[in-house]
Amino acid sequence: MANPCPCGLPEPYPACCGRFHRGGQHAPTAERLMRSRYSAFVVGEPDYLLATWHPSTRPTRLELDPARKWTRLEIAGSTGGSLLENEGTVEFRAHHRDGVQHENSRFVREGGRWYYVDAL
């Protein structure tokens, strides 16, 4: 597939996470937001990361490390976070050339939009 999405779903980037990064749509579930945030790290979209970070925990600025090369996302599990819920968690492993980041992230939906809150 040409230009596959870094999040691991079987769609090209523009039709998958790219549509969220461009601002045309919002991620419909906590897992899709998590996947789109991972993709934002891969393609270098710090503005998207800040926009999808809950205001209560969002840093004032974010600088991505250009030397960090993300290679694969693995979803280990989730709770809640569906189209009909307002809270959820997603456990994942984000692989990079130097190792793995393992996290269980917490998400909330406010005003119809999902936001990353923090790691449990």
Secondary structure, DSSP 8 states (H G I E B T S, - for coil): --SB-TTSSSSBGGGTHHHHHTTSS--SSHHHHHHHHHHHHHHT-HHHHHHTB-TTT--S-----TT--EEEEEEEEEEE-STT-SEEEEEEEEEETTEEEEEEEEEEEETTEEEEEEE-
